[in-house]
Each structure stands twice: as C-alpha cells, then as structure tokens.
Amino acid sequence: MSKGTVAQIVSAKVTPFLEENNYELVDIEFVKEGPHRYLRVYIDKEGGVSLDDCQAVSTFLNQKLDEIDPIEENYYLEVSSPGVERTLKKDSDFTKFKGKKIQIKLYQTINGQKIIIGTLVDYIDKQIIVDSELVENNIVIPRDKAASVKLIAEF
C-alpha cells in the first residue's frame, strides 16, 4: 500500500475522534526506517499535548486499524506531539504561527542564503513573508521554493 493511501485511510478514521476531543491532526507519516515501518500520527491541542492524550489517540487508532486492517506489513504506531520546533506544512500552520521565529531551508539560494532564519510576518497567496536580520526589507519566499519550514524554539 502506498504511503499516501495509508495516510488518507488513517486520517479518515482518526479525524472525527480528534475533532470530538478538541485535538488537531498535524501530520501523518508512514515511513520505513531500517527494517521497520512506522506509522506516526502527530496531534496537537490548545495548551499542548500530554502523554495521556497520546495514549487515548493511540488506543482509539489501534482499535480502528485492527478492525479494517489496511496495512499488510508489520509496523509500529507512534502518536506524539509535533514538538516545539514543529514543521509547518499546512497553510493554516503559517497563519497560526505568525510572529514566531522560523527557519526556512530552500531548494536554491536566495540572497546567497540556503537557510533563512527570521520572524514569520505573514503568509499570503502561497508566499512566506519573513523579517530577517540579514536584509533591510522583508523577504518574500514562494512556498514551493522552501524545502522545509520549521519553528525555532525561543526560551
């Protein structure tokens, strides 16, 4: 089964449960690492995710996946928080985290830089607008030019 199909099936099964319990589905990964496969479900909620939250979602998802058995090979199920340095993937992530410090890894250099660190100013029409200390004005980066965008924890 393809990675995309697994993620779609898992998303369809877990999303109603998450919404009923005020969780946000952040991401789903179905990956092979060494000889093992991992199904990782990342959740979040207002105020953060606890171990009990992860256990509740894991128990629910285990039961649902056992009923429909969509994955033929053996795998490990992991449910966790995306962490403080979470990757921003959805358009709503960029809106949610305006004003936060981010790191953008680019496919190709912009202004001689392949990694840009700055404050997320806005996200308009698939354009990431960043205030960086490297330049005087804001940098505008097309979303499709960014290999990855993640939050940077500030303590």
C-alpha atoms as one frame of an Amber mdcrd trajectory, in Angstrom:
protein
   0.000   0.000   0.000   1.324   3.466  -0.851   2.306   5.978   1.803  -0.344
   8.414   0.590  -3.105   5.838   0.788  -2.168   4.815   4.336  -2.162   8.452
   5.437  -5.565   9.038   3.804  -7.122   5.978   5.463  -5.679   6.836   8.871
  -6.755  10.464   8.518 -10.327   9.439   7.644 -10.504   7.132  10.673  -8.876
   9.374  13.256 -10.115  12.866  12.286 -13.679  12.549  13.695 -12.291  11.258
  17.018  -9.745  14.076  17.158 -12.334  16.751  16.399 -14.721  15.380  19.057
 -11.918  15.590  21.625 -10.555  19.010  20.581  -7.327  17.729  19.039  -5.754
  18.908  15.803  -4.314  16.422  13.331  -0.924  17.913  12.479   0.576  15.223
  10.265   0.673  11.525   9.420   3.789   9.696   8.272   4.121   6.106   7.120
   7.852   5.516   6.737  10.403   2.751   6.559  13.451   3.146   8.760  15.892
   0.287   8.504  13.964  -2.974   8.569  10.927  -1.453  10.341   7.892   0.549
   9.273   6.440   3.317  11.418   3.020   4.912  11.326   3.418   8.256  13.069
   0.455  10.418  13.921   1.194  13.910  15.208  -1.503  15.675  17.218  -1.823
  18.997  18.979  -4.339  20.855  21.107  -4.712  24.169  22.864  -2.332  24.152
  25.815  -0.224  21.275  24.451  -0.413  17.502  24.285   0.117  15.208  27.270
   1.160  11.572  27.414  -2.449  10.712  28.328  -3.634  12.461  25.139  -1.224
  10.415  23.027  -2.330   7.217  24.769  -6.023   7.972  24.183  -5.490   8.592
  20.464  -3.212   5.554  20.157  -5.775   3.271  21.824  -8.568   4.559  19.596
  -6.483   4.282  16.430  -5.189   0.798  17.283  -8.760  -0.433  17.646  -9.917
   1.180  14.386  -6.922  -0.050  12.391  -7.324  -3.578  13.773 -10.941  -3.566
  12.565 -10.143  -2.602   8.973  -6.530  -3.891   8.765  -5.416  -1.539   5.931
  -1.667  -2.130   6.327  -0.389  -5.526   5.226   3.107  -5.369   6.700   4.095
  -5.094  10.369   4.531  -1.559  11.694   4.899   0.420  14.889   2.236   3.005
  15.727   3.515   6.184  17.341   1.280   9.057  18.430   3.007  12.211  19.592
   3.110  15.980  19.685   4.826  17.698  16.762   7.178  19.309  19.301   8.200
  22.903  19.904  10.209  23.010  16.683   7.421  21.611  14.570   7.465  21.651
  10.804   4.953  23.984   9.188   3.213  22.117   6.381  -0.365  23.322   6.045
  -1.438  26.806   5.005  -3.189  27.124   8.364   0.141  26.497  10.155   1.589
  29.646   8.602  -1.386  31.708   9.705  -1.393  30.192  13.195   2.283  30.891
  13.836   2.562  34.479  12.560   5.014  36.395  14.713   7.040  33.278  15.585
  10.659  32.655  14.711  11.131  30.189  11.847  13.858  28.505   9.844  13.371
  28.041   6.113  15.552  25.602   4.187  15.494  26.443   0.496  15.958  24.295
  -2.572  18.106  27.061  -4.102  19.838  30.071  -2.606  18.121  33.422  -2.196
  20.367  36.422  -1.497  23.256  33.949  -1.181  21.471  32.025   1.585  20.119
  28.485   1.523  18.804  28.727   5.094  16.853  31.770   6.219  16.015  32.451
   9.840  13.608  35.166  10.825  10.173  36.073  12.088   7.124  34.883  10.158
   5.406  38.145   9.230   2.622  36.816   7.011   1.560  34.149   4.542  -0.305
  35.434   1.502  -1.070  33.591  -1.735   1.439  30.799  -1.018   4.138  33.403
  -0.266   6.049  33.251   3.038   6.909  36.750   4.261   9.828  36.798   6.688
  11.539  39.554   8.656  15.212  38.565   8.662  18.137  40.403  10.229  20.140
  39.632   7.071  18.277  42.151   4.918  16.686  45.553   5.412  13.244  44.682
   3.999  11.101  41.595   4.469  11.971  38.571   2.361   9.175  37.059   0.280
   9.654  33.359  -0.450   7.322  31.332  -2.664   6.164  28.296  -0.664   7.227
  25.904  -3.421  10.840  27.178  -3.146  11.058  26.077   0.514  12.235  22.517
   1.128  11.099  22.797   4.757   9.893  25.392   7.233  10.007  24.835  10.969
   9.517  26.794  14.150  12.555  27.702  16.196  12.080  27.402  19.943  12.838
  30.558  21.879  13.495  30.199  25.567
